[in-house]
Amino acid sequence: MDILSHLTPMFFGLIAAGTLIGIIFGAIPGMTATMAVAVCLPLTYAFGLENGIALLLGLYVGGISGGMVPAVLINIPGTPSSITTTFDGYPMAKRGEGERALKIGIVASVFGGLFSAAVLFFFAPVLADFAIKFSYVEKFLIILLALTVIASLTSNMLMGIFSGVLGVWLSLIGTYSITEGGNGETRLMFDFMEYYLIDGFSLLPVLIGIFGLTTVLLDAENGFKDETGQGPISLKGGAKFKFNVFKGQLLNLVRSSSIGTFVGILPGVGGSAASVLAYSQEKNFSRDSSQMGKGAPQGIVSSESSNNALTGGALVPLLSLGIPGDSTTAILIGAFTLQGIQVGPLFIGNNIDTWYLMIIALLAANVLMFGIMYFAIRHIAKVIEVPKYILYPLIIMMCVVGAYAINYGIMFDVWTLLIFGIFGWVAHKIGLETVPLIIGFILGKSAEVYFVKSIESYGNLSIFFTKSPIAMFLWVLIAVSLAFAIYLRVRNRRQATAAS
């Protein structure tokens, strides 16, 4: 495949369209980048792999960036990763500096996005080359480590572990394929379910249900009320943005972007953790942190550069190990699945042109995000005034049509969408963690195959501990992730006790 032949007006047009739609999704509270990618995922089948990925990467970058708009103007983070943007963005907006705060965030966002794209370009191929040498044992332990890290960093570790195990269990429903070491029989279902679930639940309707329909149901339950009780702050008037506000902020930009990229590489940790960590580090190391939380530009810089750096970081484990870095990259696996491509250690080597096109798309999405938001921010800000009761029926229609069309018109996929949409709503009510559940669902079958093949090859469980120095090192990382999670729980409990 010739790379230049794919750099067409349609390729860049889809990046631009995806970025703009992503910004709109991110700017409307509750409609995240993950939801944007999930809803638009079925469209990628018609575009082919390269153009489809271009659209989805635009949605990803735009969705993360758009979350700053409601964070600054109405004190509601458009995406979870924008939570710390409210700390200084909203105080600036209240004193008439809304446009200035948004433009500071836009510049910080493009820096973080380009920084993480560079890390992705140089780091992912190295990690993939290393991972190619892994046997079934190391591959199983990598998945176990990913699930452990995800579960240990959730708000409730036991619930996170349970959610991940539940996701693995759901992934195993269906026929235990002979090619995967099984007996060819169906499992984990009643007899009347065999006709529908002989191949298990289809990944894409599950993703669209949990990340699309569940969001609509949760918002519908609240009656689409105005959460702030007031309209957005006007962008007219106030102090003007000047680039000299970034004087002395280079260390903040680099440190926060590095934190965001690193957190993105850790599977399932999420953008909110990245932005909170970067914000707290800036508060600790800043020469003047007394104004942070009261409308300090450096607070917005740390938050927005870190959460946008997450985009490239989260793609590193996806493309080099086949493990999604966050919920949005989990949906990107669905896009590759639609095109019959499996991500993992061999992906970059076997699809080198697609790899370069992804890097180009990621760079272009960040540049286009900057251009669109910087020059049209006053118009984009009006999006937060659009009523959800107009938007959500369209979202539901797109979800249903997409689920039905993904596998050439299977009605059970629509039922899967509805089942998992309602399941996601119930999960939210009872405290289940959806990100570990989904990543467990995606990785479950691979974990089973690697486990069974390891036993077939070596004959006993001790091989998982003694196979190689890499296996032993992975067990150390698993133990460290669990120990760190326990330490955090104990520390937070002590702080809560001291505060009360």
ChimeraX attribute file (.defattr): number of C-alpha atoms within 10 A of each C-alpha:
attribute: neighborCount
match mode: 1-to-1
recipient: residues
	/A:1	9
	/A:2	8
	/A:3	13
	/A:4	9
	/A:5	7
	/A:6	16
	/A:7	15
	/A:8	12
	/A:9	9
	/A:10	14
	/A:11	19
	/A:12	21
	/A:13	14
	/A:14	24
	/A:15	30
	/A:16	25
	/A:17	20
	/A:18	29
	/A:19	34
	/A:20	24
	/A:21	23
	/A:22	32
	/A:23	32
	/A:24	28
	/A:25	29
	/A:26	34
	/A:27	32
	/A:28	26
	/A:29	23
	/A:30	20
	/A:31	24
	/A:32	32
	/A:33	33
	/A:34	27
	/A:35	31
	/A:36	27
	/A:37	30
	/A:38	31
	/A:39	25
	/A:40	20
	/A:41	26
	/A:42	26
	/A:43	17
	/A:44	22
	/A:45	17
	/A:46	9
	/A:47	16
	/A:48	14
	/A:49	19
	/A:50	20
	/A:51	25
	/A:52	24
	/A:53	26
	/A:54	31
	/A:55	30
	/A:56	33
	/A:57	31
	/A:58	31
	/A:59	35
	/A:60	30
	/A:61	32
	/A:62	35
	/A:63	33
	/A:64	31
	/A:65	36
	/A:66	34
	/A:67	32
	/A:68	34
	/A:69	39
	/A:70	28
	/A:71	26
	/A:72	32
	/A:73	28
	/A:74	23
	/A:75	24
	/A:76	24
	/A:77	26
	/A:78	32
	/A:79	29
	/A:80	20
	/A:81	26
	/A:82	32
	/A:83	23
	/A:84	28
	/A:85	34
	/A:86	27
	/A:87	22
	/A:88	25
	/A:89	33
	/A:90	27
	/A:91	20
	/A:92	25
	/A:93	26
	/A:94	16
	/A:95	12
	/A:96	19
	/A:97	25
	/A:98	28
	/A:99	28
	/A:100	21
	/A:101	29
	/A:102	32
	/A:103	21
	/A:104	23
	/A:105	29
	/A:106	29
	/A:107	19
	/A:108	30
	/A:109	31
	/A:110	25
	/A:111	24
	/A:112	33
	/A:113	31
	/A:114	23
	/A:115	25
	/A:116	30
	/A:117	27
	/A:118	15
	/A:119	17
	/A:120	24
	/A:121	16
	/A:122	11
	/A:123	15
	/A:124	23
	/A:125	20
	/A:126	13
	/A:127	16
	/A:128	22
	/A:129	16
	/A:130	13
	/A:131	18
	/A:132	14
	/A:133	11
	/A:134	16
	/A:135	15
	/A:136	20
	/A:137	25
	/A:138	23
	/A:139	22
	/A:140	24
	/A:141	23
	/A:142	22
	/A:143	22
	/A:144	19
	/A:145	21
	/A:146	25
	/A:147	27
	/A:148	24
	/A:149	27
	/A:150	28
	/A:151	31
	/A:152	26
	/A:153	23
	/A:154	19
	/A:155	13
	/A:156	16
	/A:157	20
	/A:158	13
	/A:159	18
	/A:160	26
	/A:161	24
	/A:162	17
	/A:163	26
	/A:164	28
	/A:165	20
	/A:166	18
	/A:167	22
	/A:168	25
	/A:169	16
	/A:170	20
	/A:171	23
	/A:172	20
	/A:173	19
	/A:174	22
	/A:175	18
	/A:176	20
	/A:177	14
	/A:178	10
	/A:179	9
	/A:180	15
	/A:181	14
	/A:182	13
	/A:183	11
	/A:184	13
	/A:185	11
	/A:186	21
	/A:187	16
	/A:188	16
	/A:189	13
	/A:190	9
	/A:191	9
	/A:192	8
	/A:193	13
	/A:194	17
	/A:195	9
	/A:196	14
	/A:197	19
	/A:198	16
	/A:199	15
	/A:200	20
	/A:201	20
	/A:202	18
	/A:203	19
	/A:204	25
	/A:205	31
	/A:206	27
	/A:207	30
	/A:208	31
	/A:209	31
	/A:210	25
	/A:211	29
	/A:212	29
	/A:213	27
	/A:214	24
	/A:215	19
	/A:216	24
	/A:217	16
	/A:218	18
	/A:219	17
	/A:220	14
	/A:221	10
	/A:222	10
	/A:223	11
	/A:224	13
	/A:225	12
	/A:226	11
	/A:227	12
	/A:228	10
	/A:229	8
	/A:230	8
	/A:231	12
	/A:232	18
	/A:233	20
	/A:234	17
	/A:235	17
	/A:236	12
	/A:237	10
	/A:238	16
	/A:239	14
	/A:240	13
	/A:241	15
	/A:242	10
	/A:243	9
	/A:244	8
	/A:245	12
	/A:246	16
	/A:247	7
	/A:248	10
	/A:249	17
	/A:250	11
	/A:251	11
	/A:252	24
	/A:253	26
	/A:254	17
	/A:255	19
	/A:256	31
	/A:257	34
	/A:258	23
	/A:259	26
	/A:260	37
	/A:261	32
	/A:262	20
	/A:263	27
	/A:264	31
	/A:265	26
	/A:266	21
	/A:267	31
	/A:268	29
	/A:269	23
	/A:270	26
	/A:271	28
	/A:272	21
	/A:273	21
	/A:274	30
	/A:275	33
	/A:276	21
	/A:277	20
	/A:278	29
	/A:279	25
	/A:280	16
	/A:281	16
	/A:282	24
	/A:283	19
	/A:284	11
	/A:285	10
	/A:286	16
	/A:287	8
	/A:288	12
	/A:289	15
	/A:290	10
	/A:291	13
	/A:292	18
	/A:293	20
	/A:294	15
	/A:295	22
	/A:296	19
	/A:297	22
	/A:298	27
	/A:299	29
	/A:300	32
	/A:301	31
	/A:302	35
	/A:303	37
	/A:304	39
	/A:305	36
	/A:306	42
	/A:307	37
	/A:308	37
	/A:309	35
	/A:310	35
	/A:311	30
	/A:312	31
	/A:313	32
	/A:314	32
	/A:315	28
	/A:316	32
	/A:317	28
	/A:318	24
	/A:319	26
	/A:320	27
	/A:321	24
	/A:322	23
	/A:323	28
	/A:324	30
	/A:325	29
	/A:326	30
	/A:327	24
	/A:328	28
	/A:329	27
	/A:330	26
	/A:331	27
	/A:332	24
	/A:333	21
	/A:334	23
	/A:335	25
	/A:336	19
	/A:337	16
	/A:338	19
	/A:339	14
	/A:340	10
	/A:341	14
	/A:342	15
	/A:343	21
	/A:344	17
	/A:345	25
	/A:346	19
	/A:347	20
	/A:348	19
	/A:349	14
	/A:350	10
	/A:351	13
	/A:352	14
	/A:353	16
	/A:354	20
	/A:355	19
	/A:356	14
	/A:357	20
	/A:358	19
	/A:359	18
	/A:360	15
	/A:361	27
	/A:362	27
	/A:363	23
	/A:364	20
	/A:365	32
	/A:366	28
	/A:367	17
	/A:368	22
	/A:369	29
	/A:370	23
	/A:371	14
	/A:372	18
	/A:373	24
	/A:374	18
	/A:375	11
	/A:376	11
	/A:377	18
	/A:378	16
	/A:379	9
	/A:380	18
	/A:381	25
	/A:382	15
	/A:383	17
	/A:384	21
	/A:385	12
	/A:386	10
	/A:387	13
	/A:388	21
	/A:389	13
	/A:390	9
	/A:391	11
	/A:392	19
	/A:393	12
	/A:394	11
	/A:395	18
	/A:396	16
	/A:397	12
	/A:398	18
	/A:399	25
	/A:400	21
	/A:401	14
	/A:402	24
	/A:403	31
	/A:404	21
	/A:405	17
	/A:406	20
	/A:407	15
	/A:408	8
	/A:409	13
	/A:410	13
	/A:411	14
	/A:412	16
	/A:413	24
	/A:414	22
	/A:415	17
	/A:416	22
	/A:417	29
	/A:418	22
	/A:419	16
	/A:420	23
	/A:421	25
	/A:422	18
	/A:423	17
	/A:424	25
	/A:425	21
	/A:426	14
	/A:427	18
	/A:428	14
	/A:429	10
	/A:430	10
	/A:431	13
	/A:432	22
	/A:433	23
	/A:434	21
	/A:435	26
	/A:436	34
	/A:437	27
	/A:438	29
	/A:439	29
	/A:440	28
	/A:441	25
	/A:442	24
	/A:443	24
	/A:444	23
	/A:445	19
	/A:446	20
	/A:447	21
	/A:448	17
	/A:449	18
	/A:450	21
	/A:451	20
	/A:452	18
	/A:453	18
	/A:454	21
	/A:455	16
	/A:456	11
	/A:457	12
	/A:458	13
	/A:459	11
	/A:460	10
	/A:461	11
	/A:462	10
	/A:463	15
	/A:464	20
	/A:465	17
	/A:466	12
	/A:467	14
	/A:468	14
	/A:469	10
	/A:470	15
	/A:471	22
	/A:472	16
	/A:473	13
	/A:474	17
	/A:475	18
	/A:476	12
	/A:477	16
	/A:478	21
	/A:479	15
	/A:480	13
	/A:481	20
	/A:482	18
	/A:483	13
	/A:484	15
	/A:485	21
	/A:486	15
	/A:487	12
	/A:488	14
	/A:489	17
	/A:490	12
	/A:491	12
	/A:492	12
	/A:493	12
	/A:494	12
	/A:495	11
	/A:496	10
	/A:497	9
	/A:498	8
	/A:499	7
	/A:500	6
